[in-house]
Amino acid sequence: MTYQVDITVDDNHGNMQIISVEGSDFEKCILETEEYLKKHQNGNPQILSARQILNLEVVDIKYKIIELINRRK
């Protein structure tokens, strides 16, 4: 099983970039996402999408990720 979180962030020149955090460990993926969001606060980071991938099945978990991060604050 793989977890992927796509984050948009504005760079220093006003350009938007998309960064993907990916891994097979859900908890580690959440921690990396939280670290990235904190590190790039000035770039207005937003979670664009998040998904859980198992074989050919893809499940949208964006709101689950957002809810978990908000609960931890």
Predicted model as a PDB file, atoms N, CA, C, CB and O in Angstrom, pLDDT in the B-factor column:
MODEL        1                                                                  
ATOM      1  N   MET A   1       0.851  -1.168   0.000  1.00 92.00           N  
ATOM      2  CA  MET A   1       0.000   0.000   0.000  1.00 92.00           C  
ATOM      3  C   MET A   1       0.901   1.236   0.000  1.00 92.00           C  
ATOM      4  CB  MET A   1      -0.971  -0.005   1.226  1.00 92.00           C  
ATOM      5  O   MET A   1       1.927   1.274   0.679  1.00 92.00           O  
ATOM      6  N   THR A   2       0.503   2.229  -0.763  1.00 95.00           N  
ATOM      7  CA  THR A   2       1.251   3.476  -0.866  1.00 95.00           C  
ATOM      8  C   THR A   2       0.330   4.645  -0.543  1.00 95.00           C  
ATOM      9  CB  THR A   2       1.869   3.638  -2.279  1.00 95.00           C  
ATOM     10  O   THR A   2      -0.857   4.634  -0.871  1.00 95.00           O  
ATOM     11  N   TYR A   3       0.903   5.649   0.106  1.00 96.00           N  
ATOM     12  CA  TYR A   3       0.180   6.878   0.420  1.00 96.00           C  
ATOM     13  C   TYR A   3       0.875   8.019  -0.296  1.00 96.00           C  
ATOM     14  CB  TYR A   3       0.116   7.133   1.963  1.00 96.00           C  
ATOM     15  O   TYR A   3       2.104   8.085  -0.326  1.00 96.00           O  
ATOM     16  N   GLN A   4       0.090   8.917  -0.872  1.00 96.00           N  
ATOM     17  CA  GLN A   4       0.632  10.073  -1.583  1.00 96.00           C  
ATOM     18  C   GLN A   4      -0.139  11.315  -1.181  1.00 96.00           C  
ATOM     19  CB  GLN A   4       0.570   9.867  -3.116  1.00 96.00           C  
ATOM     20  O   GLN A   4      -1.369  11.312  -1.140  1.00 96.00           O  
ATOM     21  N   VAL A   5       0.604  12.387  -0.880  1.00 97.00           N  
ATOM     22  CA  VAL A   5      -0.008  13.670  -0.556  1.00 97.00           C  
ATOM     23  C   VAL A   5       0.633  14.716  -1.466  1.00 97.00           C  
ATOM     24  CB  VAL A   5       0.175  14.037   0.973  1.00 97.00           C  
ATOM     25  O   VAL A   5       1.855  14.868  -1.466  1.00 97.00           O  
ATOM     26  N   ASP A   6      -0.175  15.432  -2.238  1.00 97.00           N  
ATOM     27  CA  ASP A   6       0.317  16.499  -3.107  1.00 97.00           C  
ATOM     28  C   ASP A   6       0.045  17.836  -2.431  1.00 97.00           C  
ATOM     29  CB  ASP A   6      -0.355  16.438  -4.519  1.00 97.00           C  
ATOM     30  O   ASP A   6      -1.072  18.119  -1.998  1.00 97.00           O  
ATOM     31  N   ILE A   7       1.103  18.656  -2.350  1.00 95.00           N  
ATOM     32  CA  ILE A   7       1.026  19.951  -1.675  1.00 95.00           C  
ATOM     33  C   ILE A   7       1.415  21.038  -2.664  1.00 95.00           C  
ATOM     34  CB  ILE A   7       1.945  19.991  -0.414  1.00 95.00           C  
ATOM     35  O   ILE A   7       2.423  20.917  -3.361  1.00 95.00           O  
ATOM     36  N   THR A   8       0.615  22.102  -2.727  1.00 93.00           N  
ATOM     37  CA  THR A   8       0.989  23.257  -3.545  1.00 93.00           C  
ATOM     38  C   THR A   8       1.606  24.299  -2.626  1.00 93.00           C  
ATOM     39  CB  THR A   8      -0.248  23.843  -4.317  1.00 93.00           C  
ATOM     40  O   THR A   8       1.186  24.472  -1.483  1.00 93.00           O  
ATOM     41  N   VAL A   9       2.613  24.988  -3.151  1.00 91.00           N  
ATOM     42  CA  VAL A   9       3.285  26.035  -2.387  1.00 91.00           C  
ATOM     43  C   VAL A   9       3.813  27.081  -3.359  1.00 91.00           C  
ATOM     44  CB  VAL A   9       4.440  25.449  -1.513  1.00 91.00           C  
ATOM     45  O   VAL A   9       4.280  26.749  -4.449  1.00 91.00           O  
ATOM     46  N   ASP A  10       3.735  28.349  -2.955  1.00 88.00           N  
ATOM     47  CA  ASP A  10       4.289  29.440  -3.765  1.00 88.00           C  
ATOM     48  C   ASP A  10       5.763  29.588  -3.432  1.00 88.00           C  
ATOM     49  CB  ASP A  10       3.524  30.784  -3.515  1.00 88.00           C  
ATOM     50  O   ASP A  10       6.135  29.617  -2.259  1.00 88.00           O  
ATOM     51  N   ASP A  11       6.610  29.682  -4.459  1.00 79.00           N  
ATOM     52  CA  ASP A  11       8.037  29.879  -4.214  1.00 79.00           C  
ATOM     53  C   ASP A  11       8.329  31.366  -4.051  1.00 79.00           C  
ATOM     54  CB  ASP A  11       8.883  29.281  -5.366  1.00 79.00           C  
ATOM     55  O   ASP A  11       7.405  32.179  -4.048  1.00 79.00           O  
ATOM     56  N   ASN A  12       9.577  31.723  -3.919  1.00 75.00           N  
ATOM     57  CA  ASN A  12       9.973  33.121  -3.684  1.00 75.00           C  
ATOM     58  C   ASN A  12       9.652  34.050  -4.850  1.00 75.00           C  
ATOM     59  CB  ASN A  12      11.449  33.187  -3.397  1.00 75.00           C  
ATOM     60  O   ASN A  12       9.620  35.269  -4.676  1.00 75.00           O  
ATOM     61  N   HIS A  13       9.417  33.497  -6.019  1.00 77.00           N  
ATOM     62  CA  HIS A  13       9.159  34.299  -7.214  1.00 77.00           C  
ATOM     63  C   HIS A  13       7.677  34.353  -7.570  1.00 77.00           C  
ATOM     64  CB  HIS A  13       9.941  33.747  -8.386  1.00 77.00           C  
ATOM     65  O   HIS A  13       7.315  34.861  -8.631  1.00 77.00           O  
ATOM     66  N   GLY A  14       6.826  33.840  -6.704  1.00 76.00           N  
ATOM     67  CA  GLY A  14       5.392  33.869  -6.951  1.00 76.00           C  
ATOM     68  C   GLY A  14       4.884  32.736  -7.817  1.00 76.00           C  
ATOM     69  O   GLY A  14       3.711  32.723  -8.192  1.00 76.00           O  
ATOM     70  N   ASN A  15       5.747  31.784  -8.143  1.00 86.00           N  
ATOM     71  CA  ASN A  15       5.332  30.632  -8.942  1.00 86.00           C  
ATOM     72  C   ASN A  15       4.832  29.523  -8.032  1.00 86.00           C  
ATOM     73  CB  ASN A  15       6.494  30.125  -9.821  1.00 86.00           C  
ATOM     74  O   ASN A  15       5.375  29.315  -6.947  1.00 86.00           O  
ATOM     75  N   MET A  16       3.806  28.813  -8.465  1.00 90.00           N  
ATOM     76  CA  MET A  16       3.267  27.719  -7.679  1.00 90.00           C  
ATOM     77  C   MET A  16       3.983  26.420  -8.046  1.00 90.00           C  
ATOM     78  CB  MET A  16       1.744  27.588  -7.898  1.00 90.00           C  
ATOM     79  O   MET A  16       4.188  26.114  -9.221  1.00 90.00           O  
ATOM     80  N   GLN A  17       4.354  25.673  -7.021  1.00 90.00           N  
ATOM     81  CA  GLN A  17       4.983  24.377  -7.214  1.00 90.00           C  
ATOM     82  C   GLN A  17       4.119  23.313  -6.564  1.00 90.00           C  
ATOM     83  CB  GLN A  17       6.418  24.357  -6.633  1.00 90.00           C  
ATOM     84  O   GLN A  17       3.405  23.580  -5.597  1.00 90.00           O  
ATOM     85  N   ILE A  18       4.190  22.106  -7.103  1.00 93.00           N  
ATOM     86  CA  ILE A  18       3.503  20.974  -6.490  1.00 93.00           C  
ATOM     87  C   ILE A  18       4.567  20.001  -6.002  1.00 93.00           C  
ATOM     88  CB  ILE A  18       2.512  20.281  -7.498  1.00 93.00           C  
ATOM     89  O   ILE A  18       5.431  19.570  -6.766  1.00 93.00           O  
ATOM     90  N   ILE A  19       4.492  19.665  -4.726  1.00 93.00           N  
ATOM     91  CA  ILE A  19       5.415  18.732  -4.091  1.00 93.00           C  
ATOM     92  C   ILE A  19       4.615  17.508  -3.670  1.00 93.00           C  
ATOM     93  CB  ILE A  19       6.148  19.387  -2.866  1.00 93.00           C  
ATOM     94  O   ILE A  19       3.504  17.643  -3.156  1.00 93.00           O  
ATOM     95  N   SER A  20       5.161  16.323  -3.879  1.00 95.00           N  
ATOM     96  CA  SER A  20       4.494  15.094  -3.461  1.00 95.00           C  
ATOM     97  C   SER A  20       5.269  14.435  -2.330  1.00 95.00           C  
ATOM     98  CB  SER A  20       4.346  14.124  -4.646  1.00 95.00           C  
ATOM     99  O   SER A  20       6.484  14.254  -2.409  1.00 95.00           O  
ATOM    100  N   VAL A  21       4.547  14.084  -1.285  1.00 95.00           N  
ATOM    101  CA  VAL A  21       5.094  13.287  -0.190  1.00 95.00           C  
ATOM    102  C   VAL A  21       4.520  11.892  -0.404  1.00 95.00           C  
ATOM    103  CB  VAL A  21       4.726  13.887   1.259  1.00 95.00           C  
ATOM    104  O   VAL A  21       3.309  11.729  -0.550  1.00 95.00           O  
ATOM    105  N   GLU A  22       5.384  10.896  -0.421  1.00 95.00           N  
ATOM    106  CA  GLU A  22       4.943   9.547  -0.768  1.00 95.00           C  
ATOM    107  C   GLU A  22       5.641   8.536   0.127  1.00 95.00           C  
ATOM    108  CB  GLU A  22       5.223   9.239  -2.259  1.00 95.00           C  
ATOM    109  O   GLU A  22       6.810   8.703   0.476  1.00 95.00           O  
ATOM    110  N   GLY A  23       4.914   7.483   0.497  1.00 95.00           N  
ATOM    111  CA  GLY A  23       5.517   6.423   1.290  1.00 95.00           C  
ATOM    112  C   GLY A  23       4.544   5.300   1.571  1.00 95.00           C  
ATOM    113  O   GLY A  23       3.347   5.408   1.301  1.00 95.00           O  
ATOM    114  N   SER A  24       5.071   4.230   2.114  1.00 96.00           N  
ATOM    115  CA  SER A  24       4.234   3.066   2.423  1.00 96.00           C  
ATOM    116  C   SER A  24       3.792   3.065   3.885  1.00 96.00           C  
ATOM    117  CB  SER A  24       4.990   1.773   2.108  1.00 96.00           C  
ATOM    118  O   SER A  24       2.909   2.293   4.260  1.00 96.00           O  
ATOM    119  N   ASP A  25       4.388   3.913   4.705  1.00 95.00           N  
ATOM    120  CA  ASP A  25       4.030   4.027   6.121  1.00 95.00           C  
ATOM    121  C   ASP A  25       3.142   5.255   6.299  1.00 95.00           C  
ATOM    122  CB  ASP A  25       5.311   4.124   7.027  1.00 95.00           C  
ATOM    123  O   ASP A  25       3.593   6.382   6.095  1.00 95.00           O  
ATOM    124  N   PHE A  26       1.889   5.045   6.675  1.00 94.00           N  
ATOM    125  CA  PHE A  26       0.913   6.133   6.790  1.00 94.00           C  
ATOM    126  C   PHE A  26       1.376   7.192   7.793  1.00 94.00           C  
ATOM    127  CB  PHE A  26      -0.455   5.577   7.209  1.00 94.00           C  
ATOM    128  O   PHE A  26       1.343   8.387   7.495  1.00 94.00           O  
ATOM    129  N   GLU A  27       1.799   6.764   8.958  1.00 94.00           N  
ATOM    130  CA  GLU A  27       2.213   7.693  10.014  1.00 94.00           C  
ATOM    131  C   GLU A  27       3.413   8.536   9.574  1.00 94.00           C  
ATOM    132  CB  GLU A  27       2.556   6.919  11.298  1.00 94.00           C  
ATOM    133  O   GLU A  27       3.454   9.739   9.831  1.00 94.00           O  
ATOM    134  N   LYS A  28       4.379   7.914   8.920  1.00 95.00           N  
ATOM    135  CA  LYS A  28       5.562   8.626   8.440  1.00 95.00           C  
ATOM    136  C   LYS A  28       5.176   9.639   7.359  1.00 95.00           C  
ATOM    137  CB  LYS A  28       6.609   7.630   7.893  1.00 95.00           C  
ATOM    138  O   LYS A  28       5.726  10.739   7.310  1.00 95.00           O  
ATOM    139  N   CYS A  29       4.247   9.271   6.510  1.00 94.00           N  
ATOM    140  CA  CYS A  29       3.769  10.166   5.453  1.00 94.00           C  
ATOM    141  C   CYS A  29       3.091  11.400   6.067  1.00 94.00           C  
ATOM    142  CB  CYS A  29       2.783   9.418   4.512  1.00 94.00           C  
ATOM    143  O   CYS A  29       3.286  12.518   5.590  1.00 94.00           O  
ATOM    144  N   ILE A  30       2.305  11.194   7.113  1.00 93.00           N  
ATOM    145  CA  ILE A  30       1.645  12.301   7.808  1.00 93.00           C  
ATOM    146  C   ILE A  30       2.695  13.225   8.429  1.00 93.00           C  
ATOM    147  CB  ILE A  30       0.677  11.765   8.899  1.00 93.00           C  
ATOM    148  O   ILE A  30       2.598  14.446   8.313  1.00 93.00           O  
ATOM    149  N   LEU A  31       3.694  12.639   9.086  1.00 94.00           N  
ATOM    150  CA  LEU A  31       4.741  13.437   9.726  1.00 94.00           C  
ATOM    151  C   LEU A  31       5.519  14.264   8.704  1.00 94.00           C  
ATOM    152  CB  LEU A  31       5.700  12.529  10.499  1.00 94.00           C  
ATOM    153  O   LEU A  31       5.798  15.439   8.942  1.00 94.00           O  
ATOM    154  N   GLU A  32       5.867  13.662   7.573  1.00 95.00           N  
ATOM    155  CA  GLU A  32       6.586  14.386   6.524  1.00 95.00           C  
ATOM    156  C   GLU A  32       5.730  15.520   5.961  1.00 95.00           C  
ATOM    157  CB  GLU A  32       7.001  13.425   5.396  1.00 95.00           C  
ATOM    158  O   GLU A  32       6.240  16.601   5.668  1.00 95.00           O  
ATOM    159  N   THR A  33       4.443  15.271   5.812  1.00 94.00           N  
ATOM    160  CA  THR A  33       3.524  16.301   5.318  1.00 94.00           C  
ATOM    161  C   THR A  33       3.461  17.460   6.303  1.00 94.00           C  
ATOM    162  CB  THR A  33       2.112  15.713   5.087  1.00 94.00           C  
ATOM    163  O   THR A  33       3.538  18.620   5.900  1.00 94.00           O  
ATOM    164  N   GLU A  34       3.319  17.152   7.606  1.00 94.00           N  
ATOM    165  CA  GLU A  34       3.275  18.192   8.635  1.00 94.00           C  
ATOM    166  C   GLU A  34       4.566  19.016   8.634  1.00 94.00           C  
ATOM    167  CB  GLU A  34       3.047  17.564  10.023  1.00 94.00           C  
ATOM    168  O   GLU A  34       4.519  20.243   8.719  1.00 94.00           O  
ATOM    169  N   GLU A  35       5.706  18.348   8.539  1.00 94.00           N  
ATOM    170  CA  GLU A  35       6.995  19.039   8.517  1.00 94.00           C  
ATOM    171  C   GLU A  35       7.092  19.978   7.315  1.00 94.00           C  
ATOM    172  CB  GLU A  35       8.147  18.021   8.488  1.00 94.00           C  
ATOM    173  O   GLU A  35       7.555  21.111   7.439  1.00 94.00           O  
ATOM    174  N   TYR A  36       6.653  19.498   6.160  1.00 93.00           N  
ATOM    175  CA  TYR A  36       6.717  20.322   4.958  1.00 93.00           C  
ATOM    176  C   TYR A  36       5.808  21.542   5.088  1.00 93.00           C  
ATOM    177  CB  TYR A  36       6.327  19.498   3.724  1.00 93.00           C  
ATOM    178  O   TYR A  36       6.201  22.650   4.722  1.00 93.00           O  
ATOM    179  N   LEU A  37       4.600  21.345   5.605  1.00 92.00           N  
ATOM    180  CA  LEU A  37       3.664  22.458   5.775  1.00 92.00           C  
ATOM    181  C   LEU A  37       4.233  23.511   6.721  1.00 92.00           C  
ATOM    182  CB  LEU A  37       2.315  21.948   6.303  1.00 92.00           C  
ATOM    183  O   LEU A  37       4.110  24.708   6.461  1.00 92.00           O  
ATOM    184  N   LYS A  38       4.859  23.074   7.822  1.00 92.00           N  
ATOM    185  CA  LYS A  38       5.451  24.013   8.781  1.00 92.00           C  
ATOM    186  C   LYS A  38       6.650  24.732   8.177  1.00 92.00           C  
ATOM    187  CB  LYS A  38       5.871  23.279  10.061  1.00 92.00           C  
ATOM    188  O   LYS A  38       6.806  25.942   8.347  1.00 92.00           O  
ATOM    189  N   LYS A  39       7.488  23.993   7.478  1.00 91.00           N  
ATOM    190  CA  LYS A  39       8.715  24.544   6.909  1.00 91.00           C  
ATOM    191  C   LYS A  39       8.431  25.613   5.854  1.00 91.00           C  
ATOM    192  CB  LYS A  39       9.550  23.430   6.300  1.00 91.00           C  
ATOM    193  O   LYS A  39       9.189  26.573   5.717  1.00 91.00           O  
ATOM    194  N   HIS A  40       7.338  25.443   5.111  1.00 88.00           N  
ATOM    195  CA  HIS A  40       7.020  26.354   4.000  1.00 88.00           C  
ATOM    196  C   HIS A  40       5.798  27.225   4.297  1.00 88.00           C  
ATOM    197  CB  HIS A  40       6.779  25.554   2.721  1.00 88.00           C  
ATOM    198  O   HIS A  40       5.033  27.542   3.386  1.00 88.00           O  
ATOM    199  N   GLN A  41       5.607  27.612   5.545  1.00 87.00           N  
ATOM    200  CA  GLN A  41       4.455  28.434   5.937  1.00 87.00           C  
ATOM    201  C   GLN A  41       4.334  29.719   5.138  1.00 87.00           C  
ATOM    202  CB  GLN A  41       4.543  28.769   7.396  1.00 87.00           C  
ATOM    203  O   GLN A  41       3.227  30.149   4.815  1.00 87.00           O  
ATOM    204  N   ASN A  42       5.457  30.332   4.818  1.00 85.00           N  
ATOM    205  CA  ASN A  42       5.439  31.610   4.091  1.00 85.00           C  
ATOM    206  C   ASN A  42       4.962  31.457   2.656  1.00 85.00           C  
ATOM    207  CB  ASN A  42       6.820  32.231   4.096  1.00 85.00           C  
ATOM    208  O   ASN A  42       4.569  32.441   2.031  1.00 85.00           O  
ATOM    209  N   GLY A  43       4.989  30.249   2.128  1.00 85.00           N  
ATOM    210  CA  GLY A  43       4.569  30.012   0.751  1.00 85.00           C  
ATOM    211  C   GLY A  43       3.113  29.598   0.624  1.00 85.00           C  
ATOM    212  O   GLY A  43       2.689  29.113  -0.424  1.00 85.00           O  
ATOM    213  N   ASN A  44       2.336  29.792   1.709  1.00 88.00           N  
ATOM    214  CA  ASN A  44       0.915  29.443   1.696  1.00 88.00           C  
ATOM    215  C   ASN A  44       0.680  28.005   1.202  1.00 88.00           C  
ATOM    216  CB  ASN A  44       0.144  30.430   0.812  1.00 88.00           C  
ATOM    217  O   ASN A  44      -0.020  27.809   0.209  1.00 88.00           O  
ATOM    218  N   PRO A  45       1.253  27.002   1.877  1.00 91.00           N  
ATOM    219  CA  PRO A  45       1.088  25.622   1.423  1.00 91.00           C  
ATOM    220  C   PRO A  45      -0.350  25.131   1.603  1.00 91.00           C  
ATOM    221  CB  PRO A  45       2.046  24.706   2.178  1.00 91.00           C  
ATOM    222  O   PRO A  45      -1.012  25.467   2.585  1.00 91.00           O  
ATOM    223  N   GLN A  46      -0.817  24.345   0.657  1.00 93.00           N  
ATOM    224  CA  GLN A  46      -2.164  23.777   0.682  1.00 93.00           C  
ATOM    225  C   GLN A  46      -2.083  22.305   0.267  1.00 93.00           C  
ATOM    226  CB  GLN A  46      -3.131  24.574  -0.261  1.00 93.00           C  
ATOM    227  O   GLN A  46      -1.318  21.952  -0.631  1.00 93.00           O  
ATOM    228  N   ILE A  47      -2.862  21.460   0.915  1.00 95.00           N  
ATOM    229  CA  ILE A  47      -2.931  20.071   0.475  1.00 95.00           C  
ATOM    230  C   ILE A  47      -3.885  20.030  -0.712  1.00 95.00           C  
ATOM    231  CB  ILE A  47      -3.406  19.107   1.639  1.00 95.00           C  
ATOM    232  O   ILE A  47      -5.084  20.276  -0.576  1.00 95.00           O  
ATOM    233  N   LEU A  48      -3.336  19.717  -1.865  1.00 95.00           N  
ATOM    234  CA  LEU A  48      -4.110  19.671  -3.102  1.00 95.00           C  
ATOM    235  C   LEU A  48      -4.907  18.372  -3.192  1.00 95.00           C  
ATOM    236  CB  LEU A  48      -3.185  19.812  -4.321  1.00 95.00           C  
ATOM    237  O   LEU A  48      -6.100  18.379  -3.497  1.00 95.00           O  
ATOM    238  N   SER A  49      -4.227  17.256  -2.920  1.00 96.00           N  
ATOM    239  CA  SER A  49      -4.886  15.960  -2.959  1.00 96.00           C  
ATOM    240  C   SER A  49      -4.097  14.964  -2.123  1.00 96.00           C  
ATOM    241  CB  SER A  49      -5.032  15.460  -4.412  1.00 96.00           C  
ATOM    242  O   SER A  49      -2.921  15.177  -1.825  1.00 96.00           O  
ATOM    243  N   ALA A  50      -4.754  13.880  -1.750  1.00 97.00           N  
ATOM    244  CA  ALA A  50      -4.102  12.799  -1.013  1.00 97.00           C  
ATOM    245  C   ALA A  50      -4.821  11.512  -1.365  1.00 97.00           C  
ATOM    246  CB  ALA A  50      -4.118  13.057   0.537  1.00 97.00           C  
ATOM    247  O   ALA A  50      -6.044  11.480  -1.507  1.00 97.00           O  
ATOM    248  N   ARG A  51      -4.039  10.453  -1.502  1.00 97.00           N  
ATOM    249  CA  ARG A  51      -4.650   9.191  -1.892  1.00 97.00           C  
ATOM    250  C   ARG A  51      -3.908   7.999  -1.296  1.00 97.00           C  
ATOM    251  CB  ARG A  51      -4.689   9.074  -3.405  1.00 97.00           C  
ATOM    252  O   ARG A  51      -2.722   8.059  -0.971  1.00 97.00           O  
ATOM    253  N   GLN A  52      -4.657   6.933  -1.172  1.00 96.00           N  
ATOM    254  CA  GLN A  52      -4.134   5.639  -0.730  1.00 96.00           C  
ATOM    255  C   GLN A  52      -4.223   4.720  -1.939  1.00 96.00           C  
ATOM    256  CB  GLN A  52      -4.938   5.055   0.522  1.00 96.00           C  
ATOM    257  O   GLN A  52      -5.284   4.601  -2.553  1.00 96.00           O  
ATOM    258  N   ILE A  53      -3.129   4.077  -2.282  1.00 96.00           N  
ATOM    259  CA  ILE A  53      -3.095   3.233  -3.477  1.00 96.00           C  
ATOM    260  C   ILE A  53      -2.784   1.799  -3.065  1.00 96.00           C  
ATOM    261  CB  ILE A  53      -2.043   3.753  -4.502  1.00 96.00           C  
ATOM    262  O   ILE A  53      -1.778   1.534  -2.408  1.00 96.00           O  
ATOM    263  N   LEU A  54      -3.653   0.888  -3.456  1.00 95.00           N  
ATOM    264  CA  LEU A  54      -3.463  -0.540  -3.203  1.00 95.00           C  
ATOM    265  C   LEU A  54      -3.789  -1.279  -4.485  1.00 95.00           C  
ATOM    266  CB  LEU A  54      -4.355  -1.045  -2.013  1.00 95.00           C  
ATOM    267  O   LEU A  54      -4.943  -1.329  -4.911  1.00 95.00           O  
ATOM    268  N   ASN A  55      -2.767  -1.851  -5.094  1.00 92.00           N  
ATOM    269  CA  ASN A  55      -2.894  -2.505  -6.396  1.00 92.00           C  
ATOM    270  C   ASN A  55      -3.489  -1.520  -7.399  1.00 92.00           C  
ATOM    271  CB  ASN A  55      -3.773  -3.786  -6.293  1.00 92.00           C  
ATOM    272  O   ASN A  55      -2.848  -0.517  -7.712  1.00 92.00           O  
ATOM    273  N   LEU A  56      -4.674  -1.768  -7.905  1.00 91.00           N  
ATOM    274  CA  LEU A  56      -5.301  -0.870  -8.874  1.00 91.00           C  
ATOM    275  C   LEU A  56      -6.374   0.018  -8.248  1.00 91.00           C  
ATOM    276  CB  LEU A  56      -5.906  -1.675 -10.001  1.00 91.00           C  
ATOM    277  O   LEU A  56      -7.038   0.781  -8.949  1.00 91.00           O  
ATOM    278  N   GLU A  57      -6.541  -0.080  -6.941  1.00 96.00           N  
ATOM    279  CA  GLU A  57      -7.569   0.695  -6.252  1.00 96.00           C  
ATOM    280  C   GLU A  57      -6.952   1.969  -5.649  1.00 96.00           C  
ATOM    281  CB  GLU A  57      -8.247  -0.162  -5.144  1.00 96.00           C  
ATOM    282  O   GLU A  57      -5.959   1.913  -4.924  1.00 96.00           O  
ATOM    283  N   VAL A  58      -7.560   3.100  -5.966  1.00 96.00           N  
ATOM    284  CA  VAL A  58      -7.109   4.393  -5.451  1.00 96.00           C  
ATOM    285  C   VAL A  58      -8.254   4.998  -4.636  1.00 96.00           C  
ATOM    286  CB  VAL A  58      -6.665   5.360  -6.621  1.00 96.00           C  
ATOM    287  O   VAL A  58      -9.382   5.124  -5.113  1.00 96.00           O  
ATOM    288  N   VAL A  59      -7.933   5.371  -3.389  1.00 97.00           N  
ATOM    289  CA  VAL A  59      -8.939   5.937  -2.488  1.00 97.00           C  
ATOM    290  C   VAL A  59      -8.510   7.352  -2.114  1.00 97.00           C  
ATOM    291  CB  VAL A  59      -9.124   5.048  -1.206  1.00 97.00           C  
ATOM    292  O   VAL A  59      -7.366   7.574  -1.717  1.00 97.00           O  
ATOM    293  N   ASP A  60      -9.427   8.305  -2.241  1.00 97.00           N  
ATOM    294  CA  ASP A  60      -9.156   9.700  -1.874  1.00 97.00           C  
ATOM    295  C   ASP A  60      -9.167   9.811  -0.349  1.00 97.00           C  
ATOM    296  CB  ASP A  60     -10.211  10.676  -2.516  1.00 97.00           C  
ATOM    297  O   ASP A  60     -10.163   9.473   0.290  1.00 97.00           O  
ATOM    298  N   ILE A  61      -8.059  10.286   0.236  1.00 96.00           N  
ATOM    299  CA  ILE A  61      -7.968  10.435   1.688  1.00 96.00           C  
ATOM    300  C   ILE A  61      -7.583  11.864   2.082  1.00 96.00           C  
ATOM    301  CB  ILE A  61      -6.950   9.443   2.256  1.00 96.00           C  
ATOM    302  O   ILE A  61      -7.067  12.087   3.178  1.00 96.00           O  
ATOM    303  N   LYS A  62      -7.827  12.814   1.209  1.00 96.00           N  
ATOM    304  CA  LYS A  62      -7.446  14.207   1.473  1.00 96.00           C  
ATOM    305  C   LYS A  62      -8.035  14.717   2.782  1.00 96.00           C  
ATOM    306  CB  LYS A  62      -7.896  15.102   0.323  1.00 96.00           C  
ATOM    307  O   LYS A  62      -7.308  15.265   3.611  1.00 96.00           O  
ATOM    308  N   TYR A  63      -9.321  14.549   2.978  1.00 95.00           N  
ATOM    309  CA  TYR A  63      -9.961  15.105   4.164  1.00 95.00           C  
ATOM    310  C   TYR A  63      -9.561  14.356   5.423  1.00 95.00           C  
ATOM    311  CB  TYR A  63     -11.466  15.079   4.007  1.00 95.00           C  
ATOM    312  O   TYR A  63      -9.533  14.941   6.505  1.00 95.00           O  
ATOM    313  N   LYS A  64      -9.255  13.089   5.301  1.00 94.00           N  
ATOM    314  CA  LYS A  64      -8.754  12.309   6.434  1.00 94.00           C  
ATOM    315  C   LYS A  64      -7.398  12.865   6.878  1.00 94.00           C  
ATOM    316  CB  LYS A  64      -8.634  10.800   6.059  1.00 94.00           C  
ATOM    317  O   LYS A  64      -7.150  13.018   8.074  1.00 94.00           O  
ATOM    318  N   ILE A  65      -6.529  13.162   5.923  1.00 94.00           N  
ATOM    319  CA  ILE A  65      -5.210  13.714   6.224  1.00 94.00           C  
ATOM    320  C   ILE A  65      -5.351  15.094   6.877  1.00 94.00           C  
ATOM    321  CB  ILE A  65      -4.354  13.809   4.936  1.00 94.00           C  
ATOM    322  O   ILE A  65      -4.718  15.368   7.897  1.00 94.00           O  
ATOM    323  N   ILE A  66      -6.173  15.947   6.294  1.00 93.00           N  
ATOM    324  CA  ILE A  66      -6.372  17.298   6.839  1.00 93.00           C  
ATOM    325  C   ILE A  66      -6.921  17.221   8.260  1.00 93.00           C  
ATOM    326  CB  ILE A  66      -7.330  18.117   5.940  1.00 93.00           C  
ATOM    327  O   ILE A  66      -6.468  17.948   9.143  1.00 93.00           O  
ATOM    328  N   GLU A  67      -7.888  16.347   8.479  1.00 94.00           N  
ATOM    329  CA  GLU A  67      -8.485  16.191   9.804  1.00 94.00           C  
ATOM    330  C   GLU A  67      -7.447  15.727  10.831  1.00 94.00           C  
ATOM    331  CB  GLU A  67      -9.650  15.196   9.746  1.00 94.00           C  
ATOM    332  O   GLU A  67      -7.404  16.246  11.946  1.00 94.00           O  
ATOM    333  N   LEU A  68      -6.617  14.759  10.459  1.00 92.00           N  
ATOM    334  CA  LEU A  68      -5.584  14.269  11.380  1.00 92.00           C  
ATOM    335  C   LEU A  68      -4.575  15.344  11.725  1.00 92.00           C  
ATOM    336  CB  LEU A  68      -4.866  13.076  10.781  1.00 92.00           C  
ATOM    337  O   LEU A  68      -4.197  15.488  12.888  1.00 92.00           O  
ATOM    338  N   ILE A  69      -4.134  16.103  10.731  1.00 90.00           N  
ATOM    339  CA  ILE A  69      -3.162  17.177  10.966  1.00 90.00           C  
ATOM    340  C   ILE A  69      -3.771  18.259  11.861  1.00 90.00           C  
ATOM    341  CB  ILE A  69      -2.692  17.791   9.622  1.00 90.00           C  
ATOM    342  O   ILE A  69      -3.108  18.756  12.772  1.00 90.00           O  
ATOM    343  N   ASN A  70      -5.006  18.619  11.608  1.00 91.00           N  
ATOM    344  CA  ASN A  70      -5.670  19.645  12.429  1.00 91.00           C  
ATOM    345  C   ASN A  70      -5.860  19.185  13.872  1.00 91.00           C  
ATOM    346  CB  ASN A  70      -7.027  20.009  11.823  1.00 91.00           C  
ATOM    347  O   ASN A  70      -5.746  19.987  14.799  1.00 91.00           O  
ATOM    348  N   ARG A  71      -6.147  17.905  14.063  1.00 91.00           N  
ATOM    349  CA  ARG A  71      -6.322  17.359  15.418  1.00 91.00           C  
ATOM    350  C   ARG A  71      -5.031  17.398  16.211  1.00 91.00           C  
ATOM    351  CB  ARG A  71      -6.838  15.928  15.353  1.00 91.00           C  
ATOM    352  O   ARG A  71      -5.056  17.575  17.429  1.00 91.00           O  
ATOM    353  N   ARG A  72      -3.906  17.234  15.539  1.00 83.00           N  
ATOM    354  CA  ARG A  72      -2.611  17.194  16.214  1.00 83.00           C  
ATOM    355  C   ARG A  72      -2.109  18.563  16.640  1.00 83.00           C  
ATOM    356  CB  ARG A  72      -1.598  16.556  15.322  1.00 83.00           C  
ATOM    357  O   ARG A  72      -1.211  18.658  17.476  1.00 83.00           O  
ATOM    358  N   LYS A  73      -2.668  19.615  16.083  1.00 74.00           N  
ATOM    359  CA  LYS A  73      -2.191  20.977  16.401  1.00 74.00           C  
ATOM    360  C   LYS A  73      -2.534  21.369  17.810  1.00 74.00           C  
ATOM    361  CB  LYS A  73      -2.781  21.994  15.439  1.00 74.00           C  
ATOM    362  O   LYS A  73      -2.209  22.476  18.239  1.00 74.00           O  
TER     363      LYS A  73                                                      
ENDMDL                                                                          
END                                                                             
